[in-house]
Amino acid sequence: MIWLAIIGLALIFIGVPVAFALGLAGIFGVWMAGVPLSVIATRTFTGVDSFIFLAVPFYILAAEIMTHGGITARLIKIASLATSRLRGGTAYANIGASVLFAGISGSAVADSAALGRVFIAEMPKEGYTRDYAAAVTVASSIIGPIIPPSGLAILMAAVSGISVIDLFLAGVFPGLLLGAACATVVAIGAFRGKLPKPNKANFSQDGVWRMIAEGAAVATLPLIIVGGMVIGAYTATEGGGIAVAYSIFLSVFVFRALDMKGLWRAFLKAARISATIYLLVAAATILSYALNLLGISAWVTNAAAYFSASPTLFLLAIALLMLILGTFLDIGAAILIFVPLLMPVVYQLGIDPLQASMVIMLTLAIGLITPPVGVVLYVVMRVGKVKMLPLLKSLSPFFVAELCAIILLCFIPSISNWLPAIFNP
């Protein structure tokens, strides 16, 4: 098993795409186990042969259409309007826009790229350092994969057996908790007088009501998806199709910000992203199968016996493991490989599976903003033209605050399971 990890990480570090690195490591593991390599073809197909995975392209397409359809600028205006009178208001607006954008894109990378182009350019004009503006953008972007609709939750549902709607509902408060953690850091800076007040923006009454109406129309999308699933009107996959239709309606006919050429570009990008995810799922399935052949399941079960007296300590151990894995491994791949191994132990120790799922998702999301494989970190560095060391220095208080939020989640299961319990008594 150690050899598989060494091979996989070595391939990633020399620039081999993650999916191919995982697949090659998995093939080597199957060969080491003495199993005929012909089984790889079957495992590759069965890895993606899941009805729940049909939902993935729909949500990605809906997010791309909304992103290309002028949604970002509207969300930023709404967030800025709500925080325009506070010291550090633009930093709060950055975080608020990430929370709102999370309900549209479900992607940390999309969040950081779209919002970073605006906030990292505008915040220095008000007196923020460019590094601080980038740090706020990086820290708040990981809310994207947590608040529903979340593509990450769909992957989690596919490998854990938990329903998508329960994971969607479970992600609401943990996502808001991350936002509150970032806002707390901003509030401390504002209280100490280190952050500027925003430039006064003159909003006419008609302009304010227009922004509110447009914001309500955008916010309706996640409500339609989650609400319809909660009342049993449609499944997660059907909800994705409805999300696509509604996003086209808003972007093309209501906001009139997307023409047919832009719509075609959104379809092409969604197709590429979906294909990448399916390839990653197939490769991770091979590696997971190889690890099972080499006995990792028994190793995890034996290791978990040490935590039988303290399930919370096991959650903290999971968080630490995911934090380490997240710095080296793609977040989707980590879920596909390790969640099937950890979930049986979660049930065995009597831990709420929704709580464990949120701990895993939040901790892996932090891996998106930490080197050496922090994708969001590099996106913001490129978009904002900032260097890594100054960015990491400004990011460190937010990183600590988000770790505290995860620790709080480990000790308080109701943060993740209270909302699903209300709708599924």
Secondary structure as UniProt FT lines:
FT   HELIX           2..13
FT   TURN            14..15
FT   HELIX           18..32
FT   TURN            33..34
FT   TURN            37..38
FT   HELIX           39..48
FT   HELIX           51..54
FT   HELIX           55..68
FT   TURN            69..70
FT   HELIX           71..82
FT   TURN            83..85
FT   TURN            87..88
FT   HELIX           89..105
FT   HELIX           108..122
FT   HELIX           123..126
FT   HELIX           130..141
FT   TURN            142..146
FT   HELIX           151..160
FT   HELIX           164..170
FT   HELIX           172..191
FT   TURN            192..193
FT   HELIX           205..230
FT   TURN            231..232
FT   HELIX           236..248
FT   HELIX           249..254
FT   HELIX           260..293
FT   TURN            294..295
FT   HELIX           296..304
FT   HELIX           305..307
FT   TURN            308..309
FT   HELIX           311..326
FT   TURN            327..328
FT   HELIX           331..348
FT   TURN            349..350
FT   HELIX           353..366
FT   HELIX           367..369
FT   HELIX           375..384
FT   HELIX           388..411
FT   HELIX           414..423
//
